[in-house]
């Protein structure tokens, strides 16, 4: 008798969930529109968040680390990547080391924000993914080499929206393939 009652309750629960699920058919049918709206919202969010604003970095660091910091310093232009790559070169590692060694040696409390950038080649969505992969590569290096806790870092992508060089020139595209480090103290 208990088994029959349990089975009946389970069956009714499945029917109720199935019926509730039917009310979402309108959303399933309009999914392409919803996906486009989400994509536009995400892009608007990236555009409204200027990736190189120190004030924004300071606020984000305080929120993520649950600490108060007094200032931020931006290091841009020295951590470069090859075309279509998120692999750290020896030069990129040396550039990271030049920023982080003094901080680690002073043993001060800091937060690191890593902003991944790309050149203008490729689709916007691919460049957003590549920018994030570059930021994560630097984050992994900082974790492995300097034992900086992951909760003291934030990595995100700016994609192609904040170029520092002219994307119509080879040298300009090379300048844009970078990670910006913002150290918040």
URMOBEL-V653358 format. One record per pair of residues at least 4 apart in sequence whose C-alpha atoms are under 7 Angstrom apart, sorted by sequence separation. I is the first residue (numbers start at 0). J is the second residue. D is the distance in Angstrom with one decimal. If there is no record, write none. Layout:
# URMOBEL-V653358
i: {I,I}
j: {J,J}
d: {D,D}
This chain:
# URMOBEL-V653358
i: {0,1,2,3,4,5,6,7,8,9,10,11,12,13,14,15,16,17,23,24,25,26,29,30,31,32,33,34,35,36,37,38,39,40,41,42,43,44,52,53,54,55,56,57,58,59,60,61,80,87,88,89,90,91,92,93,94,95,96,99,100,101,102,121,122,123,124,125,126,127,128,129,130,131,132,133,134,135,136,137,138,139,140,141,142,147,157,168,169,170,171,172,61,80,87,102,121,141,142,166,61,141,142,165,166,61,80,142,164,165,164,117,164,57,163,164,79,163,57,78,117,162,57,77,116,115,78,115,138,77,78,53,115,115,135,114,134,113,134,134,131,131,130,130,130,127,127,127,126,126,111,112,113,114,115,116,119,110,111,112,113,114,115,116,117,118,110,111,112,113,114,115,116,117,114,115,116,85,134,133,85,119,85,118,87,60,86,85,118,56,118,117,118,116,117,116,117,116,115,116,115,50,114,115,113,114,113,114,113,112,113,111,112,111,112,111,110,111,109,110,109,110,109,108,64,64,80,79,80,76,79,78,79,78,76,76,75,74,75,74,50,73,74,73,72,73,71,72,71,72,45,71,70,71,70,68,69,68,60,57}
j: {4,5,6,7,8,9,10,11,12,13,14,15,16,17,18,19,20,21,27,28,29,30,33,34,35,36,37,38,39,40,41,42,43,44,45,46,47,48,56,57,58,59,60,61,62,63,64,65,84,91,92,93,94,95,96,97,98,99,100,103,104,105,106,125,126,127,128,129,130,131,132,133,134,135,136,137,138,139,140,141,142,143,144,145,146,151,161,172,173,174,175,176,66,85,92,107,126,146,147,171,67,147,148,171,172,68,87,149,171,172,172,126,174,68,174,175,91,175,70,91,130,175,71,91,130,130,94,131,154,94,95,71,133,134,154,134,154,134,155,156,155,156,156,157,158,156,157,158,158,159,151,152,153,154,155,156,159,151,152,153,154,155,156,157,158,159,152,153,154,155,156,157,158,159,157,158,159,129,178,178,132,166,133,166,136,110,136,136,172,112,175,175,176,175,176,176,177,177,177,178,178,114,178,179,178,179,179,180,180,180,181,180,181,181,182,182,182,183,182,183,183,184,184,184,150,151,176,176,177,174,177,177,178,178,177,179,179,179,180,180,157,180,181,181,181,182,181,182,182,183,157,183,183,184,184,183,184,184,183,183}
d: {6.3,6.1,6.0,6.1,6.2,6.1,6.0,6.1,6.1,6.2,6.3,6.1,6.1,6.0,6.0,6.1,6.0,6.4,6.4,6.2,6.3,5.9,6.4,6.0,6.2,6.2,6.1,6.1,6.1,6.0,6.0,6.1,6.0,6.1,6.3,6.1,5.9,6.2,6.5,6.1,6.3,6.1,6.0,6.3,6.3,6.0,5.8,5.3,6.3,5.7,6.3,6.2,6.2,6.3,6.1,6.2,6.7,6.2,5.5,6.1,6.1,6.3,6.4,6.4,6.2,6.2,6.4,6.1,5.9,6.3,6.2,6.2,6.3,6.1,6.1,6.5,6.2,6.0,6.3,6.2,6.2,6.1,5.8,5.3,4.6,6.8,6.7,6.3,6.3,6.4,6.4,6.6,5.0,6.5,6.4,6.7,6.4,6.6,4.8,5.4,5.3,6.0,6.3,4.4,4.8,6.5,6.8,6.8,4.0,6.4,6.2,6.0,5.6,6.9,6.6,5.9,5.9,5.8,6.8,4.6,5.8,5.4,6.3,7.0,4.8,4.1,5.9,5.6,6.9,5.9,6.9,6.0,5.5,4.7,6.1,5.8,5.3,5.4,6.2,7.0,5.3,4.5,4.8,6.4,5.1,5.8,6.5,4.2,4.9,6.4,6.4,5.6,6.1,6.0,6.2,6.4,5.5,5.0,4.7,4.7,4.5,5.4,4.6,5.3,5.2,5.5,5.8,6.4,5.9,6.4,5.6,5.7,4.8,4.9,6.4,6.6,6.0,6.9,6.2,6.7,5.9,5.8,4.6,6.3,7.0,6.3,6.9,6.6,5.0,7.0,5.0,5.5,5.5,6.3,4.5,5.6,6.6,5.3,6.3,5.9,4.5,6.8,5.4,6.6,6.4,5.0,5.8,6.5,4.9,5.8,6.5,6.8,5.0,5.8,6.4,4.7,5.9,6.2,6.7,5.0,5.5,6.5,4.5,6.3,6.7,6.3,5.4,5.7,5.9,6.8,4.4,5.4,6.8,5.6,6.5,6.9,4.6,5.8,6.4,5.1,6.2,5.9,6.1,4.3,5.5,6.4,6.5,5.3,5.5,6.5,6.8,4.2,5.8,6.1,5.5,6.5,6.0,5.2,7.0,6.2}
